[in-house]
Amino acid sequence: MKFYILEPEVAGGPGADTEMDATVHPPRVHKLHYELDGWMGDDLLESFPCYIVTERLMLELGKRGFSGCEFGNVEITKSEQFADLYVGKNISEFRWLKVNGEAGTDDLGISDDNMLVVSERVLKILSQFQSDHCDVEEYVELLAASG
């Protein structure tokens, strides 16, 4: 099976209510607050080291039983910039996509260089959702040369 690196839309960043341990790399997030600065409508968003998905994408991914992820709650707020740029814009319900799989093995995983890696099966589902601002490239796991 083929795997792909995804670089989703970055529509904001961690808000003031995010709880994380930044003494490790990547930081360990215990509670996620995502503050939107701008959102072009994609169903998958990121802000290192976290990913969020719209509730409709979460439901589709969840019913497929993909390996390497679970979902959690996320607090979503709009920054002043967002409020100024998108007067009256409704935002979707989002969920925290907690990726815990092994890249190139599980359907969703994080590579050694902290990139989101998904299986061809996940990419097929994602292509049915808004993902215009998500960069995709084939994942080629580099094997260390022996000897």
Number of C-alpha atoms within 10 A of each C-alpha: 8 13 24 22 24 18 17 21 22 20 19 20 20 22 17 10 12 16 14 14 11 10 8 8 9 13 13 14 16 9 16 24 19 28 22 21 19 18 18 13 17 18 24 27 27 22 16 12 18 20 20 24 22 21 16 15 19 19 13 13 19 14 8 11 11 17 20 18 17 18 17 12 14 18 17 19 15 18 17 12 11 19 14 12 13 14 8 9 10 7 13 13 12 22 24 25 22 19 22 14 21 17 25 21 16 19 23 29 25 20 16 10 7 13 17 23 29 30 23 15 15 18 19 10 13 18 10 9 16 15 18 13 16 18 12 15 11 14 19 11 11 6 6 6 5 4 3
